[in-house]
Amino acid sequence: METEHRVVVGDARSMGAIDDDAVELVVTSPPYPLIEMWDDTFADLDPAIGDALDAGDGDRAFELMHDVLDEVWAEVVRVLAPGGVLCLNVGDATRTVDGEFRLFPNHAEITNRLTDRGLRSLPDILWRKPTNSPNKFLGSGMLPPNAYPTLEHEHVLVFRNGSTRGFPPGDDQRYESAYFWEERNEWFSDLWDVPGEDQHLDGVDARERSGAFPLEIPLRLIRMFSAYGETVLDPFWGTGTTTLAAMVAGRDSVGYETDPGFRDAFDDLVETVPTLADEQTEDRLDRHREFVAERREAGNPPSYEAAHYDVPVVTKQERQIRLYTVADVQERTVTDGDSPVDATYEVTHEPVLD
């Protein structure tokens, strides 16, 4: 199996490199309005945002920041195939503006804007980021009533473009993309405990300009909502976590990123893809074997045999499940003078043998 991964250095408000209805899944994490680290990014795109912040007008800045994101959502709706799914990781913002401490509900604003554009909102996921911090409040310490809960979660919002997608009966690509029964039970919970992780970027400035999420988040979402060989888009590419996950998971991908420095840094991560894919497939099989052993010990062994692996499975839908690893990654880079700009990565996948 071969997959292709394009990284476009450009503005996702105009994704001309992608045709209408061309992607089956979008997995992304945009800049979060009213989170201070993104102020300059938004103000560069619309100077009126900087004016609103300087004037202490949080409501106006919040609206204008979401207006900027809304231009990207228009393009996302254009390129998302009928029945395609959008998974959007976003956190709410808490901030003192003009002397008043407030919550700015990014997840609610984005939900309203995307449903206004015709997408159908599905149950979302709360991603709880474990922390060792002893401080579970903001504000007045031990004295009521002026303390506030600390936000320790983000939202993974899920939307569908119209009704569910149809597949031919017994479609091989879809059945090979199945997940194990116990994976379904974990992944399709609306509460996830997934620890954050380092972004492995060179330079403090690069880390401060990125909001990368852990690889486990896009990996789960890609396996949950797409089949092998389908296309995943990330319009806010950042450090390339979604592309990395798509390479490991055997899907095509497209990413848009305005900062060419992130694309340059991604080449170091690409070298890790074969090892990551090996670790992921080995871990999935090991976890499934542990699950089977526990079921047998409880006197309730799975009833069906997997076609490609010497393991039983719980349901008929899992019987054709096929895991792939990465044999090779080849890069083609488009240059502008002496500087690399866009890149395409061609990945060769091989089925994992039992």
SULFEN-V688383 format. One line per field, one symbol per residue. psi: psi as a letter, one per 30 degrees, with the letter a starting at -180 (. if undefined). Layout:
psi=???
//
This chain:
psi=kklkjkjkjlkffiiffklkhfkfkkjljlkjkgkefgeeeeeefjffeeeeeefgieeeeeeeefeeeeeeeeeeeefklkflkkkjkkllkkkjkhgkklkjieeeeeeeeeefgflkklklkjjkjkkgkfjglkbgbfklghlkkkjgllkjkklkiallkkkkkgjeeeefglllefeeeeeglgkkjjklllfhkkkeeeefgkhklkeeeeeeeefegllkflkkkjfiebggeeeeeeeefhlllkkkkfjfeeeeffeeeeffeeeeeeeeeeeeeeeeeeeeeeeeeggillflkkefkhklleleffegkkkklkekkkkkkkljbgkkcllkkkkkkkkkk.
//
